[in-house]
Amino acid sequence: MDTRPETNRPAAAETLSFAEFVGIVALMMGLTALSIDFLLPAFPPVADSYGITDTNQLQWLVYSYMIGFAVMQLVYGPLSDIVGRRPAVIGGTLVFAAGCVLALFAPSFAVLIAGRVVQGMGAAAARVLAVSIVRDRFGGRDMARVMSFVMMIFIIVPIFAPALGGVVLAFADWHMIFAVMLGLGAVLLIWFGLRMPETLHPDYRMPFSVRRIGDAAVRTITNRTAFGYSTGMALMSGCLMGYIGSAQQIFETEVYALGSWFPLAFALVAGAMGVASFLNSRFVPRFGMRRIAHGALVGYVGVALLQVLSAVATGGHPPLVLFLVLMAANNFLFSLILPNFNALSMEPLGAVAGTASSLIGFYTTLGGALLGLAVGQSFDGTVTPLVTGFLVLSIATLAVTLWTEKGRLFQAQTPLPPGR
């Protein structure tokens, strides 16, 4: 699993099993999903606490986190190429903990939003460097397979996070949600600090140099495959972020008025993502990243078109079962697209993995957050703005993918060795 010479391997690497490696990386990524979805059931009590009357304002609890998360990815990737992955992850987790404390004791909604920004700034380290750590050790289809295992575990988090948030709210007020986040940050800090060895190959450690960082950035931006698939990820992330930002309003309150059944509806949709991630891990070695991702993208456009037609036919209020089935289908396809797009974008950039994942993470996360914000803020009491956003963004993704592949979809790729 580790391609570095034996003399360079930390002692911990000898006892870190594949399962534990996947578990730590999944927790690193899962901290982001938990920090978003765990809070969704708390929107109404937060609104009551601060006198929020426009429910669309509560979406900023999601998007402020994602904006802070996006910006700091520009820092952690290059920093990790200089000092190593471990110090960057540990430092970022401490920043995340500080954001939890700020949100926990926020005297106003503005301070709560500030706390969310700080949380996102800290969580960015774990998320972006999880990709770098996997890229340090794996390449080609093996990297996509590992990322699929990680995503499979990671996807379980949003399935249960709103329900867990509801359980917390049944016994305490919404502040306790941030206390739980703080505790999980501490678990990651201890587990990672004690068990995860440094994965950055000594030959790829970069001394601090603005010019070298700039050269790595240029290499990332000018590579057609990296830029094209990163743009596709940004567009598709806009679909997901638009859904997450408005899910509470759609399911719990304004469209379907499910109340306490909201976590169940959310879990049913999110469960499809977990199934897709598992299947992707099984089929990527056989069919390849491009064939699976391209087929899923074409399917996504088709399902989005069905969603728009159903919304138009019902005045923006399609039957709940139909809406759930189509949302589950799109989330299933989304989870076949994103991990493979992510692996494809990183494939040519192994020697600058930290800076590359940082730039790609910044671009895709900020783009997805802003696009999702545009979709979410257009919520008008119906599902029409959301599903229209799905269709427009997925068609744009298909166009970008065609440009990236020079008009040829479903082509096989030649795998690269780890760290190259």
C-alpha positions in Angstrom: 0.0 0.0 0.0 2.8 2.4 0.8 5.2 3.0 -2.1 8.0 4.7 -0.1 11.2 2.9 0.7 11.2 0.9 3.9 13.8 3.3 5.5 11.5 6.2 5.1 8.4 4.6 6.5 7.3 5.6 10.1 6.9 2.8 12.5 3.2 3.4 12.7 2.9 2.5 9.0 3.8 -1.1 9.9 0.7 -1.5 12.1 -1.8 0.7 10.2 -4.1 -1.7 8.4 -5.9 -1.0 5.2 -9.2 -0.9 7.1 -7.9 1.5 9.7 -6.4 3.7 6.9 -9.8 3.9 5.2 -11.5 4.5 8.5 -9.3 7.5 9.4 -9.6 9.0 5.9 -13.4 8.5 6.0 -13.6 10.3 9.3 -11.6 13.1 7.9 -14.0 13.5 5.1 -17.1 12.6 7.2 -16.4 15.5 9.5 -17.5 17.9 6.7 -20.7 16.1 6.0 -21.6 15.7 9.6 -20.9 19.4 10.3 -23.5 20.3 7.6 -26.3 17.7 7.9 -26.2 17.3 11.7 -27.4 20.9 11.9 -30.3 20.7 9.5 -33.0 19.8 12.1 -31.9 22.7 14.2 -32.9 25.3 11.7 -36.3 26.1 13.4 -35.0 26.4 16.9 -32.0 28.5 15.7 -34.6 30.8 14.0 -36.6 31.0 17.2 -33.4 31.8 19.2 -32.4 34.7 17.0 -35.8 35.9 15.8 -35.2 34.9 12.1 -38.3 35.4 10.1 -37.0 34.7 6.5 -36.3 31.0 6.5 -34.1 31.3 3.4 -31.6 33.2 5.7 -31.0 29.9 7.6 -29.4 28.4 4.5 -26.4 30.6 5.4 -25.7 28.0 8.1 -24.7 25.7 5.3 -23.2 28.1 2.8 -21.1 30.1 5.2 -19.5 26.9 6.3 -18.8 25.9 2.7 -17.3 29.3 1.8 -14.9 29.2 4.7 -14.1 25.6 3.8 -13.4 26.5 0.1 -11.1 29.5 0.8 -8.8 27.7 3.2 -8.2 24.8 0.8 -5.8 27.3 -1.0 -3.7 27.2 2.2 -3.6 23.6 3.4 -2.6 22.0 0.1 0.6 24.0 -0.5 1.3 24.1 3.2 1.1 20.3 3.3 3.6 20.0 0.4 6.0 22.0 2.5 5.6 20.8 6.1 3.9 17.4 5.4 0.3 16.2 5.7 0.3 15.5 9.4 1.0 19.0 10.7 -1.5 20.5 8.3 -4.3 18.1 9.3 -3.6 18.6 13.0 -3.5 22.4 12.8 -6.7 22.5 10.7 -8.6 20.2 13.2 -7.7 22.7 16.0 -9.1 25.5 14.0 -12.3 23.5 13.5 -12.5 23.0 17.2 -12.2 26.8 17.7 -15.1 27.3 15.3 -17.2 24.8 17.3 -16.6 26.8 20.5 -17.4 30.1 18.9 -20.7 28.7 17.5 -21.5 27.0 20.8 -21.5 30.3 22.7 -22.7 32.6 19.8 -24.6 35.6 21.3 -26.1 36.5 17.8 -26.9 34.9 14.5 -24.0 36.9 12.9 -21.6 35.4 15.4 -23.0 31.9 14.8 -22.4 32.4 11.1 -18.9 33.5 11.9 -18.4 30.4 13.9 -19.6 28.3 11.0 -17.1 30.1 8.7 -14.3 29.2 11.2 -15.5 25.6 11.3 -15.3 25.4 7.6 -11.8 26.9 7.5 -10.6 24.2 9.9 -12.5 21.3 8.3 -10.9 22.1 5.0 -7.6 20.6 6.1 -9.1 17.2 6.8 -11.1 17.1 3.6 -8.5 18.3 1.1 -5.7 16.4 2.6 -7.7 13.2 2.8 -7.5 13.2 -1.0 -3.8 14.0 -1.0 -3.1 11.2 1.5 -4.9 8.7 -0.7 -3.1 10.0 -3.8 0.2 9.7 -1.9 -0.3 6.0 -1.5 -2.4 5.0 -4.6 -2.7 5.7 -8.3 -5.0 5.0 -11.2 -8.0 2.7 -10.7 -6.7 1.7 -7.3 -7.0 5.3 -6.1 -10.6 5.4 -7.4 -11.3 2.2 -5.6 -10.0 3.4 -2.3 -11.8 6.7 -2.7 -15.0 4.7 -3.3 -14.5 2.8 -0.1 -13.9 6.0 1.7 -16.9 7.7 0.1 -19.1 4.7 1.0 -18.3 5.1 4.6 -18.5 8.9 4.3 -22.0 8.7 2.7 -23.4 6.9 5.7 -22.9 10.1 7.7 -25.6 12.2 5.9 -28.0 9.2 6.0 -28.0 9.3 9.8 -26.8 12.9 10.6 -30.2 14.6 10.6 -31.7 11.9 12.6 -28.9 12.1 15.1 -29.3 15.8 15.2 -33.0 15.2 16.0 -32.1 12.9 18.8 -29.8 15.5 20.3 -32.6 18.1 20.0 -35.0 15.7 21.8 -32.8 15.9 25.0 -31.1 19.3 24.7 -31.2 22.5 22.8 -29.4 23.2 19.5 -26.2 24.3 21.2 -25.5 20.7 22.1 -25.1 19.9 18.4 -21.9 22.0 18.3 -20.7 20.3 21.5 -21.0 16.9 19.7 -19.1 18.3 16.7 -16.4 19.5 19.1 -16.1 16.0 20.6 -15.8 14.3 17.1 -13.1 16.8 16.2 -11.2 15.7 19.3 -11.6 12.0 18.3 -10.1 12.8 14.9 -7.3 14.8 16.4 -6.3 11.9 18.7 -6.8 9.1 16.2 -5.0 10.8 13.4 -2.2 12.1 15.6 -1.5 8.7 17.1 -2.0 6.4 14.1 -1.6 8.1 10.8 2.0 8.2 9.5 3.3 10.9 7.3 2.4 9.9 3.7 4.2 12.6 1.7 7.2 11.0 -0.1 10.4 12.9 0.9 11.2 13.5 -2.8 8.0 15.4 -3.2 8.4 17.7 -0.2 8.7 21.2 -1.5 10.7 24.0 0.2 8.8 27.2 0.6 8.9 29.0 -2.7 6.2 31.2 -4.2 7.5 30.4 -7.6 7.3 26.6 -7.1 3.8 26.9 -5.7 2.9 29.1 -8.7 4.4 26.6 -11.1 2.4 23.8 -9.5 -0.8 25.9 -9.7 -0.1 26.6 -13.4 0.4 22.9 -14.0 -2.9 22.2 -12.3 -4.9 24.9 -14.2 -3.5 24.3 -17.6 -3.9 20.5 -17.6 -7.0 19.9 -19.7 -8.1 16.8 -17.8 -7.6 18.3 -14.3 -9.3 21.6 -15.2 -12.2 20.0 -17.1 -13.1 17.4 -14.5 -12.7 20.0 -11.7 -15.2 22.2 -13.5 -17.5 19.3 -13.8 -17.2 18.6 -10.1 -18.0 22.3 -9.3 -21.1 22.2 -11.4 -22.4 18.9 -10.0 -21.5 20.0 -6.5 -23.9 23.0 -7.1 -26.7 20.4 -7.5 -25.9 18.8 -4.2 -25.4 22.0 -2.3 -28.7 23.4 -3.7 -30.4 20.3 -2.4 -28.8 20.4 1.0 -29.5 24.1 1.5 -33.2 23.7 0.8 -33.9 20.1 2.0 -35.2 21.2 5.4 -37.6 23.6 3.8 -38.8 21.1 1.2 -39.2 18.1 3.5 -39.8 19.4 7.0 -41.8 22.6 6.6 -42.9 24.4 3.5 -43.5 21.8 0.7 -44.2 18.4 2.2 -44.6 19.4 5.9 -43.1 16.1 7.2 -42.1 17.6 10.5 -40.2 15.0 12.6 -40.3 12.6 9.6 -37.8 14.9 7.7 -34.7 12.9 8.8 -36.3 9.7 7.4 -37.0 11.3 4.0 -33.4 12.7 3.9 -32.0 9.3 4.9 -33.9 7.5 2.1 -32.4 9.9 -0.5 -28.9 9.8 1.0 -29.0 6.0 1.2 -28.9 5.7 -2.5 -25.5 7.5 -2.5 -24.0 4.9 -0.2 -25.2 2.1 -2.4 -23.7 3.8 -5.5 -20.4 4.3 -3.8 -20.2 0.7 -2.9 -21.0 -0.4 -6.4 -18.5 2.0 -7.8 -15.8 0.5 -5.7 -16.7 -2.9 -7.2 -17.0 -1.9 -10.8 -14.3 0.7 -11.3 -11.5 -2.0 -11.7 -13.6 -3.7 -14.4 -15.1 -0.8 -16.4 -12.9 2.2 -15.5 -13.6 5.7 -14.2 -14.6 7.3 -17.4 -17.1 4.8 -18.6 -18.9 4.7 -15.2 -18.8 8.5 -14.7 -19.9 9.4 -18.2 -22.7 6.9 -18.2 -23.9 8.2 -14.8 -23.8 11.8 -16.1 -26.0 11.0 -19.1 -28.4 9.3 -16.7 -28.4 12.3 -14.4 -29.4 14.6 -17.2 -32.3 12.3 -18.0 -33.5 12.0 -14.5 -33.3 15.8 -14.0 -35.4 16.3 -17.1 -38.0 13.9 -15.6 -37.9 16.0 -12.4 -38.5 19.2 -14.2 -41.4 17.7 -16.2 -43.0 16.4 -13.0 -42.6 19.7 -11.3 -44.2 21.6 -14.2 -47.1 19.2 -14.3 -47.9 19.5 -10.6 -47.3 23.2 -10.0 -44.0 22.5 -8.2 -45.5 20.0 -5.8 -45.0 16.5 -7.2 -46.2 13.6 -5.1 -43.8 12.9 -2.3 -43.1 9.3 -3.4 -42.3 10.4 -6.9 -40.0 13.2 -5.7 -38.2 10.8 -3.3 -37.6 8.2 -6.0 -36.3 10.7 -8.5 -34.1 12.4 -5.9 -32.7 9.0 -4.8 -32.0 8.2 -8.5 -30.1 11.4 -9.0 -28.1 11.1 -5.8 -27.3 7.5 -6.8 -25.9 8.8 -10.1 -24.2 11.7 -8.5 -22.2 9.3 -6.4 -21.0 7.5 -9.5 -19.9 10.8 -11.0 -18.1 12.7 -8.3 -15.5 10.2 -6.9 -14.5 9.3 -10.5 -14.3 12.9 -11.6 -12.2 13.6 -8.5 -9.8 10.8 -9.3 -9.6 11.7 -12.9 -8.8 15.4 -12.1 -6.0 14.3 -9.8 -4.6 11.5 -12.0 -2.0 13.6 -13.9 -1.0 15.6 -10.8 0.6 13.2 -8.4 3.9 15.1 -8.0 2.0 18.2 -6.9 -0.8 16.4 -5.2 -1.1 18.8 -2.2 -1.2 22.0 -4.2 -3.4 20.3 -6.9 -6.0 19.0 -4.4 -6.0 22.4 -2.7 -6.7 24.3 -5.9 -9.2 21.8 -7.1 -10.9 21.7 -3.8 -11.1 25.5 -3.6 -12.4 25.7 -7.1 -15.0 23.0 -6.8 -16.2 23.8 -3.3 -16.5 27.5 -3.8 -18.1 27.0 -7.2 -20.5 24.4 -5.8 -21.3 26.6 -2.7 -22.1 29.7 -4.8 -24.1 27.7 -7.4 -25.9 25.9 -4.6 -26.6 29.3 -2.9 -28.1 30.6 -6.1 -30.3 27.6 -6.4 -31.2 27.5 -2.7 -32.0 31.2 -2.4 -34.4 30.9 -5.3 -36.6 28.6 -3.2 -40.2 29.8 -3.5 -42.2 27.2 -1.7 -42.0 24.7 -4.5 -39.4 22.2 -5.8 -39.3 23.8 -9.2 -36.2 26.0 -8.6 -34.2 23.1 -7.3 -35.0 20.6 -10.1 -34.5 23.3 -12.7 -31.0 23.9 -11.2 -30.3 20.2 -11.5 -31.1 20.1 -15.2 -29.2 23.3 -16.1 -26.1 22.3 -14.1 -26.0 18.7 -15.3 -26.3 19.8 -18.9 -23.4 22.2 -18.4 -21.4 19.4 -16.8 -22.0 17.2 -19.8 -20.9 20.0 -22.2 -17.7 20.5 -20.1 -17.0 16.8 -20.1 -17.3 16.6 -23.9 -14.8 19.5 -24.1 -12.4 17.7 -21.7 -12.6 14.5 -23.7 -12.5 16.2 -27.1 -16.0 15.0 -27.9 -15.3 11.3 -27.0 -17.1 9.8 -24.0 -16.7 6.3 -22.4 -13.0 6.0 -23.3 -10.7 3.8 -21.2 -7.7 5.4 -19.5 -4.1 4.3 -18.9 -3.4 4.1 -15.1 -0.5 6.0 -13.6 1.6 4.7 -10.8 1.2 6.1 -7.3 2.8 9.5 -6.6 3.5 10.3 -10.3 
